[in-house]
Amino acid sequence: MIAALQGVTADYGKRALGPFDLALNSGETVALVGPSGCGKSTALRLLAGLEAPSGGGVVRKVDRGETALVFQSPTLAPWLSALDNVALPLRLSGQPAALAREAAATALDRVGLSGALHKSPAQLSGGMAMRASLARALVTNPRLLLLDEPFAALDEITRRQLADDMLGIAAELKPAVLFVTHNVEEAVYMASRVVVMTPGPGRVAGELAIEGPLPRPAGFRTTAAFRKSAEQVSEMLATGMAAA
């Protein structure tokens, strides 16, 4: 186990999350899916160590430098090139500039941006900016990778391309991955395990192991197994909504 939430609650004047349990293992990709406002992003922040729970416990067997986050907005520094944006975490950790830029170039190549090293964020499309943000997260070779609806603002073609790229990279680097989304089919496609949340305050409504290899083979979305899993997750969501 790399990280876990154990009976955590989060209160912001009123209860926003929990009690909630979740465990992440090395090399595993888990999708967290639920309705808006159920506490998905709160659970991610707790796992990242960005805030403390109101109750329960958070287990983290990684330090801050082994944790990387990607948000819906790329949050790139507009005054830096793509290369220097990706090198920034290494520079902040004290790595020499030349080594940091070399590692950043490798990370950008890994996400298909080898031709955009010196472009500013303003010169990048939405999909390219998200690829740069992903490269920045991967440049430190994290053991825990937390993705908070990273594809939500992108068009469907770009979303699918990035999903396949992300799965390939995860298979190569083998971090523990938490993928937060409200999209059922995206959750089933991205994960070996889907955890479904109830409306806020979010609790576990159900959990489903997804059959099939990761990365996904061509045509996986058209298979009976994929459709069946998507329907099962949708039913869990509906049941959780009805019980709330």
N, C-alpha and C positions, 0 to 999 in steps of 0.2 A: 504493500500500500504506500502510495506517495502522499496523499492528502485525504482528509475526511472531515465531514461535518457530522457531529454526534449530538443529536437532539437540540440543535441550535434554534434560538429564537432571535428575532431582531425587532425592536420596538422603536418607533419614531413618533412618540406621542400615543400611538396605538400600535397593535401588533401588525407587522408587515410580513413576517416570515415565521413559519414553524409552529410547533416543533418539526424539525426537518433533519433527515439523515441522508448522507451521500458519501460514498467512498470511491476513490480513483486509484487505479493500479497502473504501474509502469507499462507503457506500450498500449494502453487501452484508450479508445475514443468513446466517450459517453456524451450523448446529446441530452440536454435538459430542455424540455418543451412544456409550455403552459400558456394560459391566457395572459394578456397584458395586465401588469400590476400584481402578478402572483408572487414576485420576489425572486425571479430568475437571476437578475443582475445583482441583487443583494447577496444571494448565495455565492455568486462568482467573486464578489468583493471580499466576502469572508474567507473564501479559499485562498485568495491572493494575499491575505494579510493586510488589506487596505483599511479594514475596520474590524472592531471586536464585536462578538455577539452579545446580546443582552442576557442570554442564558445558554446553557449547553457548552460544548467544547469544540475547538477546531484543532485538528492534528495536521501538522505540516512537517514532512520529513525532507523538506527542501529549504534552502535559504532564499533570500530575496533575489540574489543573482542567478538562481536556477529557475526562476518563475518569469514567464513572459505573458503579456496580455495584448490582445488585439480587440479594438472596439469597432462599433459601426462606423464611426468617423475615423479616417486615417490618422488624424492629429499629427501631421508632418510639420516640422518647422519650416515656414515659408521662405526663410532667408538662406536655407541650406539646400544643396543639391540632393538628389536621391541618394547618391553615394554617401554623402556626409550625414544625412539623416539616419541611414542604416548603421553607419559607423559610430553614431553618437553613444549608444549604450556601452560600447567597448572603450571609447575615449573617457567616458565618465567613470569607468572602473579603473582607469589608469593605464590602459594599454597604449603603447606608442602609436602615433598617428599613422605611420606607414603600415604597421601590422593591422591596425583597425580598418583601414581603407581596403587592404587586401582581403580581409575576411568579409567586409561589406560587399565588395565586388563579387565574391563567390556566392554570397547569399542572394544578391540580386540576380545573378545568373541562374540560380536554382529556381527562382520564381518567374523566369522568362523576361527579365528586364536588363539583360546585359547591354542592350543598345540605348539605355536611358540613364546611364550612370550620372551624367552631368546635367540632366534636366532638373529644373526647379519644380516644386509641387504644382505650381500654376500651369506648367506645361504638360502635366500628366492627366490622362483621362481618369474617370472615377475608378475603373478597374485597375489601371496602372498604379494609382495612388494606394489602393488597397493591397496590391502586390508588394509595393514598397513597404507598407506598414507590416505586412506579414514577414518580409525579409528582415526588417528591424527586430521583430520578435524572435526570429530563428537564429540570428547571428550569434547569440550567446549560447546556442545549443541547450535550450532549457529542458529541464526534466518535467516541468509542469507548464502546459500551454493552455491558457484560458482565452476563449474566443466568444465575445459578446455580440451576437448577431452581426458578424462581420460582412455578410453579403446582402444585408437587408436593403441597402440603397442602390443596389446594382441591377442591371437588366438581366433577364433570365439566361441569355446565352453566356454572359460574363460570369454569372453565379455558377453555372454548371462547369465552366472551365476552371474557375478557382476552386470549386469543390473537389474536382479530380486532382488538381495540383496539390491541394492541401492534404488529401488522402495519401498521395504518393510520397510527399515529404514526411508525413507522420509515420509511414511504414519504414522510411529510411532512418529517421532519427529516434523513433520509438519513445517519445515523451508520453506522459499521461495527459490526455486532452479532454477538456470540457468544452463542448460546443453548445452555446445557448442560442435557442431559436424559438420562434412561435410557429414555424412552418413544419407541419407534420412530415411531409414527404422529404424535406431537406434533412430533418432529424433522422429519419430511417435510412436515408442514403449515406449520411456522414458517419454513422455510429455503429459500433458492435452492440451497444446497449442504450436504450432510450428510457429515461426517467421522466414520467409525466407528473406535473404538478397540478394541484387544485387551485381555484381562484384564491386571491390573498385573504388572509395570511396563508402563504403557500405551504402545503404539506405534500407528501408523496401520495399521489392518486393511484399509481401503478408503475410497473417496470417491465420492460420487454427486451429480451435478447434477440438481436437481428441476425438471421441466418445469411450466410454468403460471405465470400472473401472480401477483404479490404487490402488494397484499393478495389473499387467496384469494377467488374468487367463491363465491356460495352453492352448496352442494351439491358442493364440490370433493372432500370426503372420499368421496363415492360414485362418483367417476370411475374409469375403468379405469387412467388414468395414475397416480392417487394410489395405488391398490391395488398396481400393479406396482412403484412406487418403494418402498413399504413392504415388499414382499416382498424386493426386492433388498437393502435395508438389513438386513433380518432375516437373509438369507443371509450377508451380510458378517459380521454379528455371530457367527453360528454357525460360520463358517469360522475367524474369529479365535479363538473359544473352543477349537475343536478343535486349532488349531495351537499354542496356549499350553502 
